[in-house]
Amino acid sequence: MNNSSQPPKFWTRLFQWLCNDTFYEELQGDLEERYVMNAQEKGSRKAKCIYKKEVIKMIRPSVLKKTRTRTRLNNIAMFRNYSIVAFRTLLKNKLFSTINIVGLAISMAVALITIAFVTEINNYDTFHEKGDRIYRVNNDRLYDNRDPGHYATSSILAGQRLRDEFPGIEKVVSVYNSLNGDIISDGQTHSVRGYFVSAEFLEVFTFPLLYGNPETALDEPHSIVITETTAMRIFNRKDVVGEILERNHESFQITGVLKDIPNNSHLKFQALGSLATYQTSERGRRSISDWTNMWSSYVYLLLPEGTTSETAQVWLDQLSVDENNKGPRFNIEMKMESLASIFPGDGKYNQINTVMPKENVRSMIILTLIVVFSACFNYANLSMARSLKRAKEVGVRKVVGARKGQIFTQFIAEAILISILSLGIAYLLFRLIRPEFLELNFYISRTVALDLTTNIYLQFFTFAVAIGILSGMVPAFLMTQFKPVSILKGAVNLGGNRKFGIRKILIGIQFTLSMGFAILVTLAYKQYNFALNFDLGYTTENILNVALQDNDPKLMKNALESVPEVLGASLSSMIPSTGSLNSDIASRLNHGDSINTYSIMVDENYLDNMSHKLLAGENFNTDLVNDQMIVNEQFVEKMGYSSNDEVLGERIFYYNDTFRIVGVVKDFHYGTVYNEIEPFSFVQRTNNFNNVNLRVASNDMVATMSKLSEAWERIDTDHEFNATFFSESIERTYNTLSSSMKTYGMLAIVAISISMLGLLGMAAYAAEARTKELTIRKVLGATVYNLLILLSKNFFVIIVIAAGVAIPLSMQLFKTKVVQDVEYGIEVGFWELASGALLVSFIALITIGTQARKAAKANPANSLRND
Amino acid sequence: MKGTHLGEFQELALLTILVLGDDAYGVSIKREINKNIKRSISRGALHTALTRLEEKGFLKSRQGEANEERGGRPKRYYEVTNKGKQTLHETREMRDNLWNKIPSIRLELNYAS
């Protein structure tokens, strides 16, 4: 017979697949008969066409498979049976059940933290009613042909021009992050943090007022709105509209009381002043009308419905071009960013509050997934290893009439049961780790609370079910593939001894991950230590930094210096090497050259106090006027001077002032390990100081501290004495490094213990499955050592391969992710890389060894007697 | 009496099976229906009708012989049960009754408007 008499194969198979088995034979027969007839009468092409149509028309309830209705009757009974069998298996294999449940529980506890964390992070700023139409204007600062600096800030001027000249924008909100410090009420000083904002703020953002009129509250100059908690703190009552607060010798009238700011707001404040206040003074007006004064003000836009951000971006571009054409000190390009993408965000400078980087959230999810998968692998591995024992059950079920789907459901259900049991334990663990996690980094606890809501519980449960399905999938699939005949004959070989079974691959992946973690932690720890003990080029030892908190610098310095343990005292505007930087463009007078130069303002004692090395010139001369600066070697080089001596006496235009260079200091690390050393200068000032730096020598630090505290209180009774050792500040600077190290460390321990649990299970299984072989070998004269080698050999190969993959991978990961911006990184040598891998291998070999030894040591008689 | 209600297509199928007598199986029924009424029905649609009729007890079926044309698959022959025949009679009676009650004048075709 030729091909044309055969109906299209695919369609036949399709029909067979969808047709109820009961009718398939007759219907297919009929279709084929028609097809043959049609083929003879109308030709095979037409016949095929008709055939296809017929198959498609077969898709109707009376023809399709009806698995659901057919099994509905005995469903409950079957599920009862499944759960009974599942529990019995659990109890029968205590070791394996424990390994599975403990492994899953640990990994799920980690996952629960992540779920709660990510949910909360993604919930940021969702309470604004017009949130989908709110955008922030970010500035890209272009200077010196360098990569543009991305700033979250924009100038007040930009906001004003957008408001005046672009009617297509519904509302423009300007926020000036400058309402920080003390406010006075009834002679009492309270410190508040807040912003000066334009009148639209309360209309655009959803921050409801308890008292006061939101439409007019911030219209007038010298208006202030405070939150209810702040009102309670200052006045001990909430209805405080009309009260007067004093700030910097100006009076502000309270025009509204806000409901407290939700925790999930990227704008965090206790008070809002009206930006109109700035219009009342000459200095204020100047500070808000400069295009390049973009350091601490923010512009938010509310676009009308239907206007896309692309349209608004065009307006921003127009405005940027217009302003840049006026020839400012540097060019700025404005960019739109939607409210939703502000938090979690990417690393822009000058965020209004610390922002959780998107990258951190992403890497946390990835790491969690790795741990969870690792635990799922364990489950799959052990279930498959044990499947031989369950094979008979499956065989009987199949003979009695179980369908593939039912067997599949049974094993999936079993996995779900285990994962829900684990969820219970994981939940307890979660409650245990939560406080630890929140304390990892003070920033985390400020950002999230990890409160459990119904939604989160629901997610937990869904997650557990998903994990059950995921981990049960492979074993369940394997079980359904069993042929009842061969199982019952006992002739089944599940490939336990195959060279490259799926189980070995899973173990291999697990090991790769564990080793990777271990290596990463070692490297991160090294880097952390390196950063802490980094030679900064000056002394930080025994230096105590005291925050001035708006006190008179000289007065306070003298008071603190009077304590005998203080060897030296100096004043500075900020603390170097802790991440804060301040820069401006310095240019040579009567000369074109200009460079971006970092600086701190210090008094004449600072350089001595910190043991800075002067290479040329001399220290600040107190008798002269305040126009002296001391630069570093980089400054000399980049500015184009040939020698340190040449630079002395040069006049530099800097911070809107002219300075005279009096000295050159040896390069030192004013930044962190993330920054390269660039031009830097010490600038002499008599005010603008924020810190007193005390060099102390004391045998009894506690007593010295209380003496210092007493000295402080003679001058200032309003503020607490606040002193920090320099080294502590530096340690805090590398907080991110240390907390990521702790996170990695914790995850590494989790991942390693999970894979060890899995390995333990596999080793136990391997030993058990080969008991007879081992005993016979032993009887024939094999030593315990021979048997150990025999049992560990396979695993050893896996470990070696895993190490081979893990070492380069984690090395790469460390270089590209962890220390990507670090300018001064550690040298990665053999031991840094190998130690983690060796540790994991060592633990693994011990795990296998104990099992193998147990099997090898067993008395041969015990196992042979039974045959 | 929903259970004994006979749809138009079901009635057609029953009658066709009676016409075909001993040779009533899927293909022949379909062909006969296609021949007598001018519409093409799919085998699937026919299957639905036949299943419903069998559920109602109007039809019974038996497996028949296989032949090579059918890829070696057996046919299923259908036969109308007594209950089926009775229902056909009732349906016809009911219809006749209605016909008889209509004055013949009303059945004249009106062409002019």
Interface residues (C-beta under 8 A of the other chain):
Chain A: F23 E25 E26 L27 Q28 G29 D30 L31 E32 E33 R34 V36 M37 K53 E54 K57 M58 I59 R60 P61 S62 V63
Chain B: Y25 G26 V27 K30 S42 R43 G44 A45 H47 T48 T51 R52 Q63 A66 E69 R70 G71 R73 P74 K75 R76
